[in-house]
Amino acid sequence: MFESNMESSLLEIPSLPILLDRLHSKLDDEKKRRTEFRSWLTEDSKAEFINGSVVMHSPAADDHNEAVLHLGGVANIYAIIKKLGRVRVEKALVGMIRNDYEPDVAFWKKEKSDKFHAGMNVYPTPDLVVEVLSPGKENTKRDRETKFDDYASHGIAEYWIIDPKKQTVEQYLLSEETAGQYELYKKATIEDSIQSVQLEGFLIPVRAIFDAEVNAEVMKRLLQ
């Protein structure tokens, strides 16, 4: 709905062709900067290219790292055992139409992951993306607004936002009524369990994301 309204508003501008020429020029320059970004990005760099700017990430807090490690580890084992696809954590660069992201956790179903190869360093859009919130308004805005809208518009079917401070998980699914938009499916607390839709059958207690001992018990059950 928002995009439709925006298009209607743009069509009301008499100088729209001039504006479009300027935008094309800026986007062409942005593509060059994006190519440069990919050329120097290394395995040791934690950076993303968002709306024309390079966003460098500082080292994450321990509760952030714990949540990523716990969820990514158990999701990865589950996906492998069930032969559902592949999970990647933090350093998988996802290339979208305009932006490059490195989600905290991402899952690709088998149809996509079967095409992965050893030299691959830019990944297609995942089926499930997880972002763990970090302190700071800009970080939160990126996860809750910029990425939220971009992931939805690119058809990523499921998006989790994890808050390590509040120990909650917000689970969003694409709307069946409005194309390219998410709807809140569930907000789970530390006392709840959460089940992925895209990583079929993956059901864990939320506590396993934040508690190492509970996570180990979940992992043990999977391996048995």
Disulfide bonds with the S-S distance in Angstrom:
none
